[in-house]
Amino acid sequence: MRFSAVLFLVAISTVLAGSTTTKTLVFPTETSTSFVEMVPLKPLSLRAFTLCMRVATELSGEREIILFAYRTADYDELNVWRELDGRLSFYLAGEGVLFSVPELGSLETHLCFTWDSTSGAAALFMNGRKSLTKIYKKGHSVRSNGKVLIGQDPDSYLGDFDAKQSFVGEICDINMWDSVLSASTIQDMYSGKTVSRGNVFDWETAQLNVNGEVEVITREL
């Protein structure tokens, strides 16, 4: 698949008249063509991770929504979903782990997903509050040499998109670490305090390849 537009967006954390700004991705309509590829700082060869983002959507309860998709040539290595019933989940190359939490809505929600292969411990943080811990995919590894897409779920390598699974809404502040952050660090992040930026994805400097009807806007924090 060819990208109809490629934008290399670097560094949008500026201080203007005392205000901090950031970039935000807005997906205005349901499509099978709009998505953003995020280029990682290092290969996604992972035995632990923390993945965080800020999300707002008005598709509450209507259908499933892909929030983050990482696929290699043959497998969905790491997919994050809002399920049809409102639960949030992530899948590591097979069956997923699901969390019953308040539904996403038009007000921005801060989410973090954590997982550690050694123990299998998986958890979700919503607006700084931690879910119960579930044991999931103990001993598993996330494999490298894939692509990360925001906005679509590829059923093949960068293709076979389904509009009825696409993301519609606003998403920003996507950061990823190759370790499990402490609960206090995640709470600090939610409240706007400065924390160490992601070493797999750093939203402040992320290279984004934009395709289709996606608007990249700058807004004040």
C-alpha positions, 0 to 999 in steps of 0.5 A, a space after each residue: 500500500 502506498 501512502 498518499 501523504 507522508 508527513 514527518 512531524 518532529 517535536 511539538 512541545 513548545 512554550 508560547 506565551 507561557 503555554 505548552 502545546 502538543 500535537 493531536 491526531 483527529 480522525 473525523 470520519 469512519 473510513 478504511 483509508 485513514 491511518 497514521 504510521 508511527 515510527 519507533 525509536 527502537 525495534 519492538 522486541 519486547 518482554 515488558 511494556 507500558 503503552 499510554 495515550 489520551 483518547 476521546 471518541 463519541 462511538 461509545 457502545 456502537 462498535 469495536 474500535 482499534 486504538 493501537 495496532 502493531 503487526 508483523 508480516 504474519 501476526 497481530 503482535 500487539 493490538 489495543 481495542 475498545 470492545 463492542 461491550 465497552 471493555 478495553 483490551 489488548 491482544 498479544 498474537 492470539 487471545 486477549 486480556 479484557 478489562 471492565 472499566 467506565 466507557 470511553 466518551 467525548 471527554 479525554 481519557 488517559 489510558 496506560 496498558 502494562 504487561 510483564 512477560 516474567 510474571 504475566 502481570 497485565 493491568 490497565 490504568 484509566 485517568 491514573 487509577 489502576 485496574 486489578 492485575 490479570 495474568 496473561 501470556 506469561 513467558 511470551 515475547 513481542 516480536 520486531 520487524 513490524 509496523 505500528 498503525 493508529 486508526 486502522 486494524 490491518 488484517 494483512 501487512 498494512 492492508 485489509 482495513 475494515 471501516 467498521 473497526 476504524 478509530 473515529 475521534 481524537 488521540 494524542 500523547 502516545 508513549 511507550 516504554 520497554 518496561 513496566 512503569 510504577 503506578 506513581 509515575 503513571 499517576 504523575 503522567 496523568 496529572 501533567 507532571 514531567 516524567 521520562 519520555 517513552 524509549 520506544 515511542 516518544 510523542 514529543 519527537 515521534 515521526 508520523 506518516 499520515 495517510 487519508 483524512 487525518 488532521 494533525 492539530 496543535 493545541 494547548 495543554 
